[in-house]
Amino acid sequence: MDVRKVVLREDEMPREWYNILADIKMNPPLGPDGNPVSPDMLAPVFPMNLIEQEVSSERWIKIPEEVLGIYKIWRPSPLVRAVNLEKALGTPARIYYKNEGVSPPGSHKPNTAVPQAYYNKVFGIKRITTETGAGQWGSALSFACSQFGLECRVYMVRVSFEQKPYRKTMMQTWGGVCVPSPSTETKAGREALEKDPNTPGSLGIAISEAVEAAVSDTSGQTRYSLGSVLNHVMLHQTVIGLEAKKQFALINEYPDIIIGCAGGGSNFAGTAFPFTLDKVNGKAIEIYPVEPAACPTLTKAPFVYDHGDTAGYTPLLPMHSLGHAFVPAPIHAGGLRYHGMAPTVSQLVNEGILTAKSVNQLECYEAGVLFARTEGHIPAPETAHAIAQAIREAKQAKEEGKAKVIFFNWSGHGCLDLGAYERYFSGALQNLEMSGEEMRAAMEIFKNYPKPANLKSR
Ligand SMILES: *Cc1c(COP(=O)(O)O)cnc(C)c1O
């Protein structure tokens, strides 16, 4: 009988996360004086135990028992073969996906929300601030904070706050407080509103608000948390790829192509990094981060030093970036509307170890609907980017008559994104692509910025 899904036992769960910093070369983040940032400088923003993880070059980092205990609510997540999708496409390829939609908030995000809440709690922090795009991260952190008895305050990008009102209710149910961003609560928010009172908001602005809210609490008991981009977030997410590796080994398979949608890069990195090392060591595999054509960070923007937020509160990070002032088009895949990209993912794209792809909005919904009608689960619009690329690869395998193994991460379900599906079905959605003119204007910001070096890891 053919395998439909591979399920690990709880005692087969990974006990350590994989830290790719042990195996690649990176440019350092830079402070306001142009020198590399020291851990102390980040202390008002993050607890020191997480800062230590952020800069660690240990290859394996132990997952605390308390974190494993909460992971077990939904982990290990299943590796599923998309048999019906293969049939519908008539492809000889075997398509597998890791279903990260089985977590309580419905995405991969609690893989890092839970350890972040845990390390904050251990450090004596009482309250965490954060931003959220589509609301997935805000709900994941609200869930995680509720597990550890921490307060959670979430600045949610206004366009998503309006498109996805139930995400706010989820946060509230877990005890989190959700504020539309830009808000009048912070200097960064007020400045953004002054510039454009009708702004749809952006992740960059919301990050500025959440950082400001954390560092301006004089009690010292508030810290900020970021749901993607940073090294420690990529680290926590590797539980996805590490489980998948064991699952593939159980059925004597190994992927030829690995795919993940990429907003800040975390679900992609978590899926792909445990396999990336094999590629660096010579294994012939293709690894594709997939982004929206409306926000082409990896496929069109340069590798630069840029701030992670709009107000410029964060250090300069070496990454592919559309510029911290860029406000992406209001596509429904809110989790992919980010100007930058994880420095680790950016570095590996810059080295040619990963190959970035982009997909337009309508192709994504077409793929999402085909997936729902074949495999049943309704994907988040973000996830649909990965599915669209997997379908492209399956069609190509059919043309070439090759039985390739395609693996993608199913980052989350779309049951709170049905408004977007409704707009797709009514024909109200269109493809949005960044023009060359917009691109040139966005790049102006980098004229006087330092440039990261072209490092080679192999
Ligand atoms: C947040 C989110 C993403 C994008 O974030 P990454 O850090 O790039 O993973 C993708 N899919 C879903 C379902 C999300 O919630």
The ligand as an SDF file (V2000), in Angstrom:
LIG
                    3D

 15 15  0  0  0  0  0  0  0  0999 V2000
    3.4490   34.4150    8.8410 C   0  0  0  0  0  0  0  0  0  0  0  0
    3.1630   33.4020    7.8520 C   0  0  0  0  0  0  0  0  0  0  0  0
    4.0070   33.1920    6.7480 C   0  0  0  0  0  0  0  0  0  0  0  0
    5.2020   34.0590    6.4520 C   0  0  0  0  0  0  0  0  0  0  0  0
    6.1470   34.1900    7.4530 O   0  0  0  0  0  0  0  0  0  0  0  0
    7.5880   33.5040    7.3450 P   0  0  0  0  0  0  0  0  0  0  0  0
    8.3430   34.0500    8.4890 O   0  0  0  0  0  0  0  0  0  0  0  0
    8.1600   33.8550    6.0290 O   0  0  0  0  0  0  0  0  0  0  0  0
    7.3430   32.0430    7.4890 O   0  0  0  0  0  0  0  0  0  0  0  0
    3.7060   32.1710    5.8690 C   0  0  0  0  0  0  0  0  0  0  0  0
    2.6230   31.3790    6.0470 N   0  0  0  0  0  0  0  0  0  0  0  0
    1.7850   31.5470    7.0900 C   0  0  0  0  0  0  0  0  0  0  0  0
    0.5880   30.6570    7.2230 C   0  0  0  0  0  0  0  0  0  0  0  0
    2.0280   32.5580    8.0200 C   0  0  0  0  0  0  0  0  0  0  0  0
    1.2160   32.7120    9.0590 O   0  0  0  0  0  0  0  0  0  0  0  0
  1  2  1  0
  2  3  1  0
  2 14  2  0
  3  4  1  0
  3 10  2  0
  4  5  1  0
  5  6  1  0
  6  7  2  0
  6  8  1  0
  6  9  1  0
 10 11  1  0
 11 12  2  0
 12 13  1  0
 12 14  1  0
 14 15  1  0
M  END
$$$$
